[in-house]
Amino acid sequence: MPDTEPHFIVSSRVNDGLCDCCDGSDEWNNVLLPKDLIIKVKNKKSSVYQGPCENKCAKIIQMNQENYKIKQLGKRLKKSYLQAAGVLDNKAYTVCPFESVKQQQFPHPARVLGRRPQWKHVLPYKYVLQMVAGDADLCPDGISRTTNIHFICGLNDKVTQILEDDRCLYIVKFSTPAAC
């Protein structure tokens, strides 16, 4: 691929009917796969390309540049999350990941739904930021208010959904490039 170091492929992959190079240069003899081995691809974005090969380097470079930009934006946002707020059911929510989550139902004062962030392992390779409110913000039956923030990949920092999953257990879906 242009602007990258050259990679070598084993000779058995040259002129085998599969495009290993983004420009198709490994298939210079225009060998096609036998009909019984051809994969009928409905998705044009498949990662397996069969001869005759097309030059896809420019598309791959563009896609890599876009992915790089999103990741760079995510790195910047990880360092300093912006305050995001949403209004649901006449309640205003203020979500500051790694600081606090508050609920405001006018004209009443704001209620803290969580502080003291801590990563919680919920599934293999999946973590949730759990925030528990202090003793001053307990539910009427003495249970601590808890907010679990689920980070999902997105272009902007914003709250996409807030649910009270169980009494005094709040679930926040937070879209951010930092999760990409």
C-alpha positions, 0 to 999 in steps of 0.5 A: 500500500502506498506510504507504508512499508512493503510487505512480503507474501509467500509465493503460493499466494501469488496468482492464486485468484485471491487479491492479497495486495490492495492494488492487485499487484500479486495477481498480475497473471489474472488467474481466476478461481475455479467456479466451485471455489468462487465466493458469491459476495453480496456485501461489497465491503467484504475483506476477501477479494477475488480476481480480477483484482481492482486497485482499492488502495485509495479507498483503504487509505481514506478509510484508515485516515477517517478511523485515525481521525476518530481515534485521535478525537477520542484520545483528546476527549478521554483526557477531559470529558465534557459535561453532557446533559439530557432532559427526560420526563421533565427531569434534567440530568447532568452527567459528568463521567468520572465526576458525578451524575445528578438529576434535577426535577424543577423546582426541587433541588438537584439529587446526586445519583452517583459519585466516586467512579469505579470500573465494574467488569460486567462481561468479558472485555466489557466494563461499566463505570459505576458511580454510587451516591453518598449517604446524603442521597440514599433512597427512602428505604436506605439503598444507595443510589447507583448509576452505571455508565455504558460507553458506546462508540459515537462521534460526539460526547452525549447522553443517548439514554437514561433509564431507571432500571431498578429502584435507585439503579440508573443506567446511562448510555453515553456516546463518545469517540473515546469508546471507539 
